[in-house]
Amino acid sequence: MCMGKLTHARTCVYNVNYHIVWSVKYRRKVLNSVIERRLKEIAFEVAKEKEFVIHKLEVGEMDHVHLFVSAHPKIAPSYIVKMIKGITGRKLFIEFPEIKEKLWNGTLWNPSFYLETVGSVSQEAIQQYIDKQKKGDDLVGNDNV
């Protein structure tokens, strides 16, 4: 699954991609290179288990994460975020207890996130395509549709 490529499933054909961004609570700069490496390992394990695909995952300025992911339409983007943030947060706190010194309340991630759908076709192209789908206007001569 990747931008511009169609995936054929049992009941549908799809190309569903998301850009997701979230930050460390209080924007603390705790995601050093060692923690980043482990974060990526855990995230890719979660994606495989939960059946979505991470195309790219990068940490920015040691305090936020960018994720480019594809998923079957039955998988809600909020579920993807919940699984990755929940599992990585729990495991990183266990494996790197020093993170807790900069954060309190036992929470690694800010509760909010940014989500954007990513596609290979613009809104304008889709609207034009749909506009061209009017049926029978030119055949019947009836404008009352």
Secondary structure, 3 states (H helix, E strand, C coil): CCCCCCEECCCCEECCEEEEEEEEHHHCCCCCHHHHHHHHHHHHHHHHHHCEEEEEEEEECCCEEEEEEEECCCCCHHHHHHHHHHHHHHHHHHHCHHHHHCCCCCCCECCCCEEEEECCCCHHHHHHHHHCCCCCHHHHCCCCC
